[in-house]
Amino acid sequence: MIPRRLIQVAQFGAVGLTGYYVGLIKNKNNLVDNSVVIDGKIIRHMPGLPIFGTVSAATPYTESGSTRVSQIMKYGFPGMDNIRSYDDFVLSYDRRNRVPHWVFEHLTKKHIEKNDQVDRSKCDFTPDESIHPFFRSQNSDYKGSGFDRGHMAAAGNHRLAQKHVEQTFYLTNMAPQVGEGFNRHSWNRLEKHVRKLTKVYDNVYCCTGPLYLPRKEVDGKWYIKYQVIGANTVAVPTHFYKVVVGEAPDGSLDMEAYVMPNQKIPDETPVSSFMVPPETIEKAAGLLFFDKIHRSKLSRINGRKA
C-alpha cells in the first residue's frame, strides 16, 4: 500500500501545480490587466500558492504615470518597500514609523519657476487614504506635539500644477521636525540650495529622508533612541538627509550629500558644513542611492573631484 504521508504530499503537489497553471493561463489571457510598469519594465503578477493568491507590486503604476516615474527614478530606487507614486514625486513609506523611508524628486528650472496658477495657501495637510488605517499618521498626532509637519518633498519644488503642490501636503510626505531653527530656517535653506542647483544643472535629482542615529549614553553603551508623537506613535527622526545628483548640460554628474540634526541650528551655520560622504548615509539608512551610477562616473562629490 502507498503510505498515507506520500499520498498527502502528492495531493499537495497537485494543488500547487494546478494553482501554477491556472495562474499562468490567467496571466497570459490578461497580460495588460495583470501587468504593471516599474522604471520602464513590465512586471507580471506571477501565479503561486494558494490557488487564488497573487504576488503584486507594492503600488500599481498606471501607463499614464509610468513615464514620469521613470524620469524621477532614472538612476535607481534606493529601496522597494511600500512605494507610492504621486504626480511629481515618488516615496517609500515606513508603515511602522508613519513617516517616509525616502522621497525622490526630479527638478528642472520649470519646476521651481513662479506660477500664478499655483497657490500654496490653498493646500491642506491631509492623511493619505491609500495607506491602511493601521499605518497612517493623522494631523491630530502632530497637534500640540511641538513639532512641525516637515515636508520631505518640498512644496516649493513642485510649481508646475496646483495638484502637484497639493500632493506634497499628504502626511505620507511628512516627518516631525523641530520648527524654530530647523524646519523654518536651516532645513529651508538646504531646500533653497537644492532649487538653486537648477541654475547650474539641466536636471537635479534629490532623495530626502529621515535617519535614526545612535548616541553614546552615560553607561558607555550606544543606543538608538527617538521620541514618538500622537496616538499613532509617529516617529521623530534624530536627523534628516538629502542626497542630490546634478546632471550638467554636457552629461557630467555631480553628487552632494547632507545630514542635519533635527534640532535648532544657529542661522550663521553654512549649509556646506552638513556635507557628509554619501556612503555614511547609505549605511545608516540601509539604502543605496543612485545605484545605477557607478561612483567612478561622478565628476565631483561634495564639491571635490571624485
C-alpha positions in Angstrom: 0.0 0.0 0.0 1.1 3.6 -0.7 2.0 5.3 2.6 -0.6 7.9 3.7 2.1 10.6 4.0 3.1 10.0 0.4 -0.5 10.4 -0.7 -0.7 13.7 1.2 2.5 15.0 -0.4 1.2 14.0 -3.9 -2.1 15.8 -3.2 -0.4 19.0 -2.1 1.9 18.9 -5.2 -1.2 18.5 -7.4 -2.8 21.5 -5.8 0.4 23.5 -6.3 0.7 22.6 -10.0 -2.9 23.4 -10.6 -2.5 26.8 -8.9 0.5 27.5 -11.0 -1.1 26.6 -14.4 -4.4 28.3 -13.5 -2.4 31.5 -12.7 -0.2 31.1 -15.7 -3.2 30.8 -18.1 -5.0 33.7 -16.4 -1.9 35.9 -16.7 -1.5 35.1 -20.4 -5.1 36.0 -21.1 -4.9 39.2 -19.1 -1.3 40.4 -19.6 -2.3 44.0 -19.8 -4.7 43.9 -16.8 -2.2 42.0 -14.7 0.9 43.9 -15.5 2.5 47.0 -14.0 5.3 49.1 -15.4 8.1 50.0 -13.0 11.1 52.0 -14.2 10.2 51.2 -17.8 10.0 47.4 -17.2 6.8 45.3 -17.4 6.3 43.3 -14.3 3.7 40.5 -14.4 1.7 39.1 -11.5 3.0 35.6 -11.0 1.0 32.5 -10.0 1.6 30.9 -6.7 0.0 29.1 -3.7 -2.7 29.2 -2.6 -4.6 28.8 -5.9 -6.3 32.1 -5.6 -3.3 34.0 -4.3 -1.2 36.5 -6.4 2.0 38.4 -5.9 1.8 42.0 -6.8 3.9 45.2 -6.6 3.7 47.4 -3.6 1.9 50.1 -5.6 0.3 49.7 -9.0 1.7 52.1 -11.6 -0.6 53.1 -14.5 0.7 53.6 -18.0 -0.1 57.3 -17.8 2.1 57.7 -14.8 4.9 55.4 -15.7 6.8 57.9 -17.9 7.1 60.4 -15.1 8.1 57.7 -12.6 10.8 56.6 -14.9 12.1 60.2 -15.2 12.2 60.7 -11.5 13.8 57.3 -10.7 16.2 57.4 -13.7 19.2 56.4 -11.6 17.6 53.7 -9.4 15.3 53.1 -6.5 17.0 53.3 -3.0 14.7 50.5 -1.9 11.4 48.8 -2.9 9.4 48.9 0.3 5.8 50.3 0.2 6.4 52.6 -2.8 3.8 55.3 -3.6 4.0 57.4 -6.7 2.4 60.8 -6.9 2.2 63.0 -10.0 5.6 64.7 -9.4 7.5 62.7 -6.8 7.9 59.1 -5.6 8.3 57.9 -2.0 8.7 54.7 0.0 6.5 54.7 3.1 7.6 53.4 6.5 4.4 51.9 7.9 6.0 51.2 11.3 7.2 54.7 11.9 4.4 56.5 9.9 7.0 58.6 8.0 8.7 58.0 4.7 11.8 55.9 4.2 12.8 58.1 1.3 11.3 60.6 -1.1 12.6 61.1 -4.6 12.2 64.3 -6.8 13.4 65.3 -10.2 13.7 69.1 -10.6 14.3 71.4 -13.6 14.1 75.2 -13.9 10.4 74.9 -14.9 9.6 73.1 -11.7 10.6 76.0 -9.5 9.5 78.9 -11.6 6.9 81.2 -10.2 3.4 80.1 -11.4 0.4 82.3 -10.8 -1.8 79.2 -11.2 -0.3 77.6 -8.1 -1.3 78.8 -4.6 0.3 77.1 -1.7 -2.1 78.8 0.7 -4.9 76.6 -0.7 -3.2 73.4 0.4 -4.2 71.4 3.5 -2.3 68.7 5.3 -4.2 65.5 4.5 -3.8 61.9 5.5 -3.2 59.6 2.6 -6.1 57.2 2.4 -4.2 54.8 0.1 -2.3 53.8 3.3 -4.1 51.2 5.5 -5.7 52.9 8.6 -3.4 51.0 10.9 -0.3 52.7 9.5 -1.5 56.2 8.7 -0.4 59.3 10.6 -3.0 61.9 11.3 -3.0 65.7 11.9 -4.0 65.0 15.5 -0.7 63.2 16.0 1.2 66.5 15.4 -1.2 68.8 17.2 0.3 70.0 20.5 3.5 67.9 19.9 5.8 70.9 19.5 6.9 69.5 16.1 6.2 70.8 12.6 4.9 68.6 9.8 8.1 68.8 7.8 8.0 68.3 4.1 10.4 65.7 2.6 9.4 66.6 -1.0 9.4 70.4 -0.6 6.3 72.3 -1.7 8.5 74.9 -3.4 9.9 72.2 -5.7 6.5 71.4 -7.4 5.1 74.5 -9.0 4.1 73.1 -12.4 0.5 72.5 -11.3 -1.7 73.1 -8.2 -2.3 69.3 -7.9 1.4 68.8 -7.7 2.0 71.1 -4.7 -1.2 69.8 -3.0 0.1 66.3 -3.1 3.3 67.4 -1.2 0.9 68.1 1.7 -0.1 64.4 2.1 1.1 63.2 5.6 2.9 60.4 3.9 5.4 63.1 2.8 5.8 64.5 6.3 8.0 63.8 9.3 8.1 65.6 12.6 10.7 68.4 12.6 11.8 70.9 15.1 10.2 74.1 13.9 12.1 77.1 15.1 15.7 77.0 14.0 15.3 73.9 11.8 12.3 73.3 9.6 11.6 77.0 9.1 15.3 78.0 8.9 18.2 75.7 8.3 16.3 72.9 6.6 14.5 75.6 4.5 18.0 76.9 3.5 19.0 73.5 2.3 15.8 73.2 0.3 16.5 76.5 -1.4 20.1 75.4 -2.1 18.8 72.4 -4.0 16.5 74.6 -6.0 19.4 76.9 -6.9 21.2 73.9 -8.4 18.7 74.0 -11.3 20.6 77.2 -12.4 23.7 75.1 -12.9 22.3 71.7 -14.0 19.7 70.8 -16.5 18.3 68.1 -14.2 18.5 67.8 -10.4 17.6 64.5 -8.7 17.0 64.7 -5.0 16.4 62.0 -2.4 15.3 63.0 1.1 14.5 61.1 4.2 14.9 60.6 8.0 17.6 59.0 10.0 17.7 57.4 13.5 21.3 57.6 14.6 22.9 56.1 17.7 24.2 58.1 20.6 26.5 57.0 23.4 24.8 57.2 26.8 26.3 57.7 30.3 26.7 53.9 30.8 29.2 53.9 27.9 26.8 51.9 25.6 25.4 53.1 22.3 21.6 53.4 21.9 19.2 54.5 19.1 16.5 56.5 20.9 13.8 58.7 19.4 10.6 60.2 20.5 7.2 59.2 19.1 4.2 61.5 19.0 0.4 61.2 18.9 -2.0 58.2 19.2 -0.4 56.7 16.1 3.2 56.9 17.6 4.7 58.8 14.7 8.5 58.6 15.0 10.5 61.7 15.4 13.8 61.2 13.5 17.1 62.2 15.1 18.4 63.5 11.8 17.4 64.1 8.1 19.4 63.6 4.9 19.4 64.8 1.4 21.4 63.1 -1.4 21.5 65.1 -4.6 22.8 64.5 -8.2 23.1 67.2 -10.7 23.2 66.4 -14.4 25.1 69.1 -16.3 24.4 70.0 -20.0 27.5 68.1 -21.1 26.2 64.9 -19.3 28.6 65.1 -16.4 27.3 64.2 -13.0 28.0 65.7 -9.6 26.7 64.5 -6.2 26.1 66.3 -2.9 25.1 64.6 0.4 23.9 66.2 3.6 22.9 65.2 7.1 21.3 67.7 9.5 20.4 67.0 13.2 16.7 67.5 14.0 17.3 70.4 16.3 17.7 74.1 16.4 20.7 75.2 14.4 22.3 78.6 14.5 21.4 80.7 11.5 25.0 81.5 10.7 25.8 77.8 10.2 26.5 77.3 6.4 24.7 74.5 4.6 28.1 73.2 3.4 29.0 72.3 7.0 26.5 69.5 6.9 28.1 67.7 3.9 29.0 64.0 4.6 30.3 61.1 2.4 27.2 59.6 0.8 28.1 56.1 1.9 27.7 57.1 5.5 24.1 57.9 4.8 23.6 54.6 2.9 25.0 52.6 5.8 22.8 54.5 8.4 19.6 54.4 6.3 20.1 50.9 4.9 19.5 52.2 1.4 21.6 52.5 -1.8 21.3 55.9 -3.5 21.6 56.3 -7.3 22.9 52.7 -7.6 22.7 53.0 -11.4 25.5 55.5 -11.3 28.9 54.0 -10.5 30.7 56.4 -8.2 33.6 56.4 -10.7 31.2 58.1 -13.2 30.7 61.1 -10.9 32.8 64.2 -11.7 32.6 65.6 -8.2 31.3 64.5 -4.8 30.6 67.4 -2.3 32.4 69.8 -4.5 35.6 67.7 -4.7 36.9 65.8 -7.7 35.7 62.2 -7.4 
